[in-house]
Amino acid sequence: MFSFNSIEEYQKDLLHGQTSCMEAVQYYLDQIAKNTHLNAFLEVYTDEALDRAKSLDEQRAQSGISGKLHGVVIGLKDVISYKNHSLTASSKILEGYESVYDATAVAHLLQEGAIIIGRQNCDEFAMGSSNENSAYGNVLNAKDNSRVPGGSSGGSAVAVQAGLCMVSLGSDTGGSVRQPADFCGIIGFKPSYGRVSRYGLIAYASSFDQIGIFGNTVSDVAKVLEVIAGEDDFDSTVSNEAVPSFESFKANKDRKYKIAYFDQALQASVLDGEIKDNILQTIDSLKESGHEVEAIDFDFLDYVVPTYYVLTTAEASSNLSRFDGVKYGHRTAIPNLDLDTFYKKSRSEGFGAEVKNRIMLGSFVLSSGYFDAYFTKAQKVRRILSEKTKAIFEKYDAIILPTVTAPAFKFGEKSTNPLEMYLSDIYTVFANLVGIPAISLPLYTHSNGMPFGLQVLTPAMQDTLLLQLSDSIMETKTLKA
């Protein structure tokens, strides 16, 4: 029977004839069919995936494995364009829309032999921390169906958690890959801003958004990153720095790191006691392994969430103005309306409650009389945060933080209190504000049975360093276990 541990092992089995792409795809199709209640996939590309698997098997029989992701079965969050396939951002406003081009990341996946198996559910327009905001229903956490999987990339996280695909691509604007990865007990990686092209990613907040990766091993994440990263003429914000090879990730296994952690983060009253205790134990383990780990003061933690929500809602208000029922999106069926009423009706009918909230917040902070008080001040705070972060990384290789304040919560537990929901992002939005890479590593299990992780951050464009350190931490945890 087919089983999957890592891309490397899978491709070795393919090469030695111990499995096939057809067998792998059929296995995942069967698993998806058995787990439809999780609502992780909005659409499954059954015939297409089988046809591609057959073609790859035939190609391999003649010339061996040619692509870096040959036969790797991947799911896409429903905000990433895949030509001639539906793309809705889990919103009614884009119901029936088909993408007219491939996202650059998707084009790279296909060039290297990946198999796209389906489109995955998410919070509408990637706005949410629980996957309770999709127009197509909640995604359920496979570990406990009464609990949220996290958001906004909940479907992509659950698909990997439940073994419905090998890896998934999501998007991370303020933690939307790392937080659901934490809630689901898998790895969630957000690259540096500009490391991966945003071309073909539906914009939420353009100066924050990054395509991220879900996987079960650090090596799988590294392999996918090598493929999807790199310069792109279609994205002016993408870095033109060379993409390190997968082999460079495996180098320097014995390196010792100098690591900082924010004392205020671990002493915060909102942090679950078991999360704090486990991270402190990990700090002790890292010290025992020869790494230098020090507590540092960071007095700006209370500013990250308000700064993040001022700036992202402002950018969302601008980005989502294009969905007006004329250029894009749902068009109201009410006849004979004047243009202003037509816009209002189309957008009110098409957008869900959370998206409307964020558009209104963004419009408010951008409005005359409030622009300087909110948006301009938030930009200044963002710059200060960036400068303080650069200063930290002049002395340290990495920072470790909790990923979340508490493990996965029950459905409905926070949906009536938006402020509480927003404040739960306190540890993840920091990386997006300053543009650095971050990862959530599945190291722990709570007394309530739910998984949770450790967040690790490194300087901008030091993604390989982050993956090397992450692999070392995962290895240390395995040896301790």
PENOR-V860333 format. One record per backbone hydrogen bond with DSSP energy under -0.5 kcal/mol. CO is the residue of the C=O (numbers start at 0). NH is the residue of the N-H. E is the energy in kcal/mol with one decimal. If there is no record, write none. Layout:
# PENOR-V860333
co = [CO | CO]
nh = [NH | NH]
e = [E | E]
This chain:
# PENOR-V860333
co = [5 | 6 | 7 | 8 | 9 | 10 | 11 | 12 | 12 | 13 | 19 | 20 | 21 | 22 | 23 | 24 | 25 | 26 | 27 | 28 | 29 | 30 | 31 | 32 | 34 | 35 | 37 | 39 | 42 | 43 | 44 | 45 | 46 | 47 | 48 | 49 | 50 | 51 | 52 | 53 | 54 | 55 | 56 | 57 | 58 | 58 | 59 | 63 | 66 | 68 | 71 | 71 | 72 | 72 | 73 | 73 | 74 | 75 | 76 | 76 | 77 | 78 | 78 | 80 | 81 | 84 | 87 | 88 | 89 | 90 | 91 | 92 | 93 | 96 | 98 | 102 | 103 | 104 | 105 | 106 | 107 | 108 | 109 | 111 | 112 | 113 | 114 | 114 | 116 | 117 | 118 | 118 | 119 | 120 | 120 | 122 | 123 | 125 | 128 | 129 | 130 | 132 | 133 | 138 | 143 | 145 | 146 | 151 | 151 | 152 | 153 | 154 | 155 | 156 | 157 | 158 | 158 | 159 | 166 | 167 | 168 | 169 | 171 | 174 | 175 | 176 | 177 | 178 | 179 | 180 | 180 | 181 | 186 | 187 | 188 | 188 | 189 | 191 | 191 | 193 | 194 | 197 | 198 | 199 | 199 | 204 | 204 | 209 | 210 | 211 | 212 | 213 | 214 | 216 | 217 | 218 | 219 | 220 | 221 | 222 | 223 | 224 | 227 | 231 | 234 | 241 | 244 | 244 | 245 | 245 | 247 | 251 | 256 | 256 | 257 | 257 | 258 | 259 | 260 | 260 | 261 | 262 | 263 | 264 | 267 | 271 | 272 | 273 | 274 | 275 | 276 | 277 | 278 | 279 | 280 | 281 | 282 | 283 | 284 | 285 | 286 | 290 | 291 | 293 | 295 | 297 | 299 | 299 | 300 | 300 | 302 | 303 | 304 | 305 | 306 | 307 | 308 | 309 | 310 | 311 | 312 | 313 | 314 | 315 | 317 | 318 | 319 | 321 | 321 | 327 | 337 | 338 | 339 | 340 | 341 | 342 | 343 | 344 | 345 | 346 | 349 | 349 | 351 | 352 | 353 | 354 | 355 | 356 | 357 | 358 | 359 | 360 | 361 | 363 | 364 | 366 | 366 | 369 | 369 | 370 | 371 | 373 | 374 | 375 | 376 | 377 | 378 | 379 | 380 | 381 | 382 | 383 | 384 | 385 | 386 | 387 | 388 | 389 | 390 | 391 | 391 | 396 | 397 | 398 | 399 | 400 | 404 | 408 | 409 | 413 | 416 | 417 | 418 | 419 | 420 | 421 | 422 | 424 | 424 | 427 | 427 | 428 | 429 | 430 | 430 | 434 | 436 | 437 | 438 | 438 | 439 | 440 | 440 | 443 | 445 | 449 | 451 | 452 | 453 | 454 | 455 | 456 | 458 | 461 | 462 | 463 | 464 | 465 | 466 | 467 | 468 | 469 | 470 | 471 | 472 | 473 | 474 | 475 | 476]
nh = [9 | 10 | 11 | 12 | 13 | 14 | 15 | 17 | 18 | 16 | 23 | 24 | 25 | 26 | 27 | 28 | 29 | 30 | 31 | 32 | 33 | 34 | 34 | 35 | 37 | 38 | 139 | 120 | 118 | 45 | 48 | 49 | 50 | 51 | 52 | 53 | 54 | 55 | 56 | 57 | 58 | 59 | 60 | 61 | 61 | 62 | 63 | 65 | 69 | 71 | 73 | 114 | 165 | 166 | 116 | 117 | 168 | 119 | 78 | 79 | 88 | 80 | 201 | 102 | 84 | 98 | 90 | 124 | 134 | 93 | 94 | 329 | 96 | 86 | 83 | 106 | 107 | 108 | 109 | 110 | 111 | 113 | 112 | 68 | 70 | 115 | 73 | 116 | 44 | 75 | 41 | 42 | 77 | 154 | 155 | 125 | 126 | 127 | 150 | 148 | 138 | 123 | 136 | 148 | 146 | 410 | 140 | 122 | 153 | 156 | 157 | 158 | 159 | 160 | 161 | 163 | 164 | 162 | 74 | 213 | 76 | 211 | 209 | 178 | 152 | 180 | 181 | 182 | 183 | 184 | 185 | 184 | 214 | 439 | 190 | 212 | 437 | 194 | 195 | 238 | 229 | 200 | 103 | 80 | 201 | 207 | 208 | 171 | 190 | 169 | 188 | 167 | 186 | 220 | 221 | 222 | 223 | 224 | 225 | 226 | 227 | 228 | 196 | 234 | 237 | 243 | 247 | 248 | 248 | 249 | 250 | 254 | 258 | 291 | 396 | 397 | 293 | 399 | 262 | 295 | 265 | 266 | 267 | 267 | 270 | 275 | 276 | 277 | 278 | 279 | 280 | 281 | 282 | 283 | 284 | 285 | 286 | 287 | 288 | 290 | 289 | 292 | 258 | 260 | 262 | 300 | 302 | 303 | 303 | 304 | 306 | 307 | 308 | 309 | 310 | 311 | 312 | 313 | 314 | 315 | 316 | 317 | 318 | 319 | 320 | 321 | 322 | 323 | 327 | 324 | 341 | 342 | 343 | 344 | 345 | 346 | 347 | 348 | 349 | 350 | 91 | 92 | 355 | 356 | 357 | 358 | 359 | 360 | 361 | 362 | 363 | 364 | 365 | 366 | 374 | 369 | 370 | 373 | 374 | 375 | 376 | 377 | 378 | 379 | 380 | 381 | 382 | 383 | 384 | 385 | 386 | 387 | 388 | 389 | 390 | 391 | 392 | 393 | 393 | 394 | 395 | 458 | 259 | 456 | 261 | 454 | 271 | 147 | 412 | 416 | 420 | 421 | 422 | 423 | 423 | 424 | 425 | 427 | 428 | 430 | 431 | 432 | 433 | 434 | 435 | 192 | 457 | 189 | 440 | 455 | 187 | 442 | 453 | 451 | 448 | 445 | 443 | 402 | 440 | 400 | 438 | 398 | 461 | 465 | 466 | 467 | 468 | 469 | 470 | 471 | 472 | 473 | 474 | 475 | 476 | 477 | 478 | 479 | 480]
e = [-2.4 | -2.7 | -1.6 | -2.3 | -2.2 | -2.2 | -1.9 | -2.5 | -0.9 | -1.2 | -2.1 | -2.9 | -2.5 | -2.1 | -2.2 | -2.6 | -2.2 | -2.2 | -2.6 | -2.1 | -1.8 | -1.0 | -0.6 | -0.7 | -1.7 | -1.5 | -2.1 | -2.5 | -2.4 | -1.5 | -2.9 | -2.2 | -2.5 | -2.4 | -2.3 | -2.4 | -2.2 | -2.5 | -2.4 | -2.2 | -2.4 | -2.7 | -1.8 | -1.0 | -0.5 | -2.8 | -2.1 | -0.5 | -1.5 | -2.4 | -0.6 | -3.1 | -2.0 | -1.3 | -2.6 | -0.6 | -2.3 | -3.4 | -2.0 | -1.9 | -1.5 | -0.5 | -3.0 | -2.3 | -1.6 | -2.7 | -1.4 | -2.4 | -2.4 | -1.0 | -1.4 | -1.7 | -2.3 | -2.0 | -3.0 | -2.6 | -2.2 | -2.0 | -2.6 | -2.2 | -1.4 | -2.4 | -1.6 | -1.9 | -2.5 | -0.5 | -3.0 | -0.7 | -2.4 | -2.3 | -2.9 | -1.6 | -2.1 | -1.3 | -0.5 | -2.5 | -1.8 | -0.8 | -0.6 | -0.6 | -1.0 | -0.5 | -1.2 | -0.5 | -2.3 | -2.0 | -1.7 | -1.7 | -1.0 | -2.0 | -2.6 | -2.0 | -1.1 | -2.7 | -3.1 | -3.5 | -0.9 | -1.0 | -1.6 | -2.6 | -1.9 | -1.8 | -0.6 | -3.0 | -1.5 | -1.6 | -2.3 | -2.3 | -1.7 | -1.0 | -2.2 | -0.7 | -1.8 | -2.4 | -0.6 | -2.1 | -2.3 | -2.2 | -0.5 | -3.5 | -2.1 | -2.5 | -1.7 | -2.9 | -0.6 | -2.3 | -2.2 | -3.1 | -0.6 | -2.0 | -2.7 | -1.5 | -2.4 | -1.7 | -2.5 | -2.1 | -2.1 | -2.6 | -2.2 | -1.1 | -2.4 | -2.2 | -0.6 | -1.6 | -1.1 | -0.6 | -0.7 | -0.8 | -0.7 | -0.9 | -0.8 | -1.4 | -0.6 | -2.5 | -2.9 | -1.3 | -2.5 | -2.4 | -0.7 | -2.6 | -1.4 | -1.5 | -0.6 | -0.5 | -1.4 | -2.1 | -2.5 | -2.3 | -2.2 | -2.3 | -1.9 | -2.1 | -2.4 | -1.9 | -2.2 | -2.6 | -2.0 | -2.3 | -1.5 | -2.3 | -1.7 | -0.6 | -3.8 | -1.9 | -2.1 | -0.9 | -1.7 | -0.7 | -0.9 | -0.6 | -2.1 | -2.5 | -2.5 | -2.0 | -2.1 | -2.9 | -1.4 | -1.5 | -2.2 | -2.5 | -2.5 | -1.5 | -3.0 | -2.9 | -1.0 | -0.9 | -1.2 | -1.5 | -0.7 | -2.5 | -2.6 | -2.4 | -2.1 | -2.8 | -2.5 | -2.5 | -2.4 | -2.4 | -1.8 | -2.4 | -0.6 | -1.0 | -2.2 | -2.4 | -2.1 | -2.4 | -2.5 | -2.4 | -2.5 | -2.6 | -2.0 | -2.3 | -1.3 | -1.2 | -0.8 | -2.1 | -1.4 | -2.2 | -0.5 | -2.5 | -0.9 | -2.5 | -2.1 | -1.7 | -2.2 | -2.4 | -2.0 | -2.1 | -2.7 | -2.1 | -2.3 | -2.7 | -2.2 | -2.3 | -1.9 | -1.8 | -2.2 | -0.6 | -0.7 | -1.6 | -1.7 | -0.5 | -2.7 | -2.7 | -0.6 | -2.8 | -2.9 | -2.7 | -1.9 | -1.7 | -1.9 | -2.8 | -2.5 | -1.0 | -0.5 | -1.8 | -1.5 | -1.0 | -2.0 | -0.7 | -0.7 | -2.2 | -1.6 | -0.9 | -1.5 | -1.5 | -1.3 | -3.2 | -0.5 | -2.2 | -1.6 | -1.5 | -2.0 | -1.6 | -2.1 | -3.3 | -2.1 | -0.8 | -3.0 | -2.5 | -2.0 | -2.5 | -2.1 | -1.9 | -2.2 | -2.5 | -2.6 | -2.5 | -2.3 | -1.9 | -2.5 | -2.6 | -2.3 | -2.3 | -2.3 | -2.1 | -2.4 | -2.2 | -2.3]
